[in-house]
Amino acid sequence: MFEDAEVDRDGRLLVRCADVPEELADLSKPECLRAVLRHLRDAAGVRGVVLVHDRERSYGPRAMATLDALLAVARLLEQFAQRAPAPEFAGFTAREAEAVCAKCEFRPDGMFSALQDGILADPAAFLVALREVAAAIEAYEQEGCGACIAASVQDLRILLEELSRTEGS
């Protein structure tokens, strides 16, 4: 779905949506939004989006500003997901520590990748998930995880700063 796309000479991303019901050819629908953002990640200099079905639905500068902001947050989350865990388990071998970290719901690659998937599919649900993560991480008290949790809290602060900055634009 939404695979046939190209940037025209006017800098608009044309997404042909004939293979989906017309009511799904709308950026307010998660499947459509996810596909358009995926195409925008791979394209440069796009100034608008046109969803082509029986009729065309065009999105201009305001929508592009929002889409660009979503992509910026997604890229930031992707960077956070690259951070390796930083366990400090006294008496654990590296393999034992790695086994504990692999199961952790706050492991950076899992937590931030899930948030990235959320913002690319459903920004409103992303905000709910972000609140849940923030509340859960605040209550987390596993001994040996302090440095990793502190780094994740710092990443979340940076994320919130970015969100408030893009919201004001």
N, C-alpha and C positions, 0 to 999 in steps of 0.2 A: 504494500500500500504506500502511496505517496512517493514512489521510487523515481518516477520520471520527472526530473527537474533540470533546469538550466538557467543560467544568468543571461538575459538578453542584452543587446547593445546599449540599452538605456539604464543598465545596472539594476534591473528588477529580477528577482528570483521567480521564475515561472514554474509552478508545481502543477503538473497535470494530475487531476484527481478523478478521472473518469472511472477508475476501478473501485471507487468507494461511493456509498450513497451520498447524495448532495448535502444532506444535513451534517455529515461528518467532515465536509470540506470547509472547516472553520477553525481559526486559531484558538477558539475557546474550547475546542475538543482536544483532550490529551493526546490522542494518537496523531492528530494533525500537527499540533504544536511540537511534539517530539520529533516528527519527521522534518518539519521546517527548520527547527534548531539544528538538527543533524546536518542538513544541507548547508545552512549558514556557517557552521563550523568549518566547512571545507571550501567556502567561497569568500572572496575578498571584494570589497568595494560595492556591496549590495546596498541599494538605496530604497528598495521596496520589495514587497512580496505580492504576487498575484496567484491566487488559487483558481485554477482553470477547471471548470466542470461544465454543465450545461450553460451556466452563466459564470462570469468572472467575479471574484471577490478580491478587491485590491486593498492593500495595507501600505500606508505611506510613512512619512517621517516619524510620527508619534509612535506608531507600532514598532518601527525599526529601533527607536531608542529603547523601548521596553525589551525587545528581543536581544539587542546588544547587551543590555544590562543583565539579562538572564544568562547569556553566554559568558559574560565576565565573571559572574558568581560561580557558574559551573566550572570555569577554568581554575578559579581559586580553590574550589573544593577538590578538583583533580590534583592540584599541587599539595594540598593537605593530606590527601590519601597516599602520597608517596613517602610520607614520613614513616620511618621504621619505629616500632614500639621501643620503649626505653625502660624495660623492667629492671628492678633492683631487688631481686629475691635472694635474701641471704641463704647460703647453703645450697642453692639450686645450681645444677649444671646449665650450660647454655641450652642444651636440648630440652631439659625440663622447663626452663623459663619460656622457651619457644612454644612448648606444648600448652602451657597456661595461657600465653598471649593469643595463641591460635583460636581459643574458645571465647575470648573476651569480646563482649558486645561493643566495646569502645576502642577496639583495635582500629587505628587510623584508616587503613585501607578499606575495611568493611564499613565503618561508620560514615566516613566522608564520601565513599563511593555511593552508598545508599542515598545520602542527602543529594548528591549530584544527580542521580537518577530521578529523584523526586522533583528537583527544580526544572529538569528538562521535560518532565511529563505533566506535572500538575503543580504550578507554583503555590496555589492555595494550600494544597495538602503538604507541600514542602514546609510552609510556615508552621503548620501543626506539628509535623515531625521534628522540626528544629526546636520548638518549645519542649517537646517530649524528651529529646536528647539532652537539652540544657538542664532540665529538671533532674533527669536520671543521673547525669554525670556529676551534678552538684551533690547528690546524695551518695555517690560511690566512695567507698572507704576501704578498698582492698589494700592490705599492707604490701608494699613492694611496687605499687603502681603509681606512686605519687608523682614522679617526674613525668611519666607518660600522660597521666591525667592533667597535670599542670600545663603541659604542652598543648593538649587538646583544648583545654579551657582557653588558652591564649589564642589558638586558631579560631575558636568560636567567637572570641572578642573581635578578632580581625574581620571575620565574616560579618558580624553584626555591624561593624563600622562600615564595611563595604555596602551592606544592604541599606543602611541609613543614608550613605552618600549617594547611592543610585536612586533612592526614593526621592531625594531632594532635587534631583536633576530634572 
